[in-house]
Amino acid sequence: MRFAVYGRNIDNSNRSGIRLVFEHLAYRKDQVFVHESYRELLEKNNIAFPPEAHFFNGVGDINPLPDFFISLGGDGTLLGALPFLYPYSVPVIAVNVGRLGYLTTTEVAGFEKLLRTLDMGQFVCEDRTLVEAFVSGQRVDSFGMGLNEITVVKTDTSAMINIETYIDGHFFSDIWADGLVVSTPTGSTAYSLSCGGPVITPVCPVLVMSPIAPHNLNVRPIVFSDDSTVRLIIHSRSNRFICSLDSRFVYLPVGTEIEIRKSAWTLKLVRESPGQHLETLRNKLLWGSDMRNRWKFHGKGPPATLE
């Protein structure tokens, strides 16, 4: 198999895990391509990669395209890899050597098993929706897309912003708040969740708009079709605001109109089973965590006292 590998951070907490991943790839004699920026980090940290490895800056440099793209890190590493993947449909394996790793495919301990699963073709690829943002017909930044969300937020610590919102050309509302999040189903468990937005399973063809600290009690998150186009006009006593796309951001002048819509490009995220996102929700975000379930399903009685 042919694997392209990308990462962006190596420290004491993940060094051994990264080393183990490359040992597995070398043992199998897979063809490995390492991102140029990651190559420098690996060499600096004395982590060996296959001596016959090749190097790339974007997936398009590799001909023919790799069978899989491996993101070594956490969720931030996966988000940072998107510009190197675009516009190709290479399946992505996200190996968690970070902290929570909510979006990741597997932990390091399960990587060898996952490789056997790939050999047998017993895996699924989830198509994950991205959103893109335009100003005057041009992308907001050089990539212009977000896998989790696109956010507008104030720059001053005191003054709110007023967000004039339209959906499919119809006026929706003037929202007075610290900002507004337009999220994909993937991003529903990220910033949007912190703002009170709903959890949405990845296959749902919807977007969710969640206000950040709204000044009105009757302003709440709203879910709408991902075929819709959202237009935002930002007003403020300040002279600029922030528009962020996942972990990237730009400053824009007040009065700017931003058009947000679903991207035609999707991320293909490798999963070991169709229901893995439900397992992740339960195990990593502790969905429905309740001591009563532990007693019921694991045969353990209640503790002497409950705090």
TAFENRA-V569600 format. One record per residue. SS is DSSP state (A for helix, B for strand, O for the rest). Layout:
SS  SS
This chain:
O  B  B  B  B  B  B  O  O  O  O  O  O  O  A  A  A  A  A  A  A  A  A  A  A  A  A  A  O  O  B  B  B  B  B  A  A  A  A  A  A  A  A  A  O  O  O  O  O  O  O  O  O  B  B  B  O  O  A  A  A  O  O  O  O  O  O  B  B  B  B  B  B  O  A  A  A  A  A  A  A  A  A  A  A  O  O  O  O  O  B  B  B  B  B  B  O  O  O  O  O  O  O  O  O  B  B  A  A  A  A  A  A  A  A  A  A  A  A  A  O  O  O  B  B  B  B  B  B  B  B  B  B  B  B  O  O  B  B  O  O  O  O  O  B  B  O  O  B  B  B  B  B  B  O  O  O  O  O  O  B  B  B  B  B  B  B  O  O  B  B  B  B  B  B  B  B  O  B  B  B  B  B  O  O  A  A  A  A  O  A  A  A  A  O  O  O  O  O  O  O  O  O  O  O  B  B  B  B  B  B  B  O  O  O  O  O  O  O  O  O  B  B  B  B  O  O  O  O  B  B  B  B  B  B  B  O  O  O  B  B  B  B  B  B  O  O  B  B  B  B  B  B  O  O  O  B  B  B  B  B  B  B  B  B  B  B  B  B  B  B  O  O  O  O  A  A  A  A  A  A  A  A  A  O  O  O  O  O  O  A  A  A  A  A  A  A  A  O  O  O  O  O  O  O  O  O
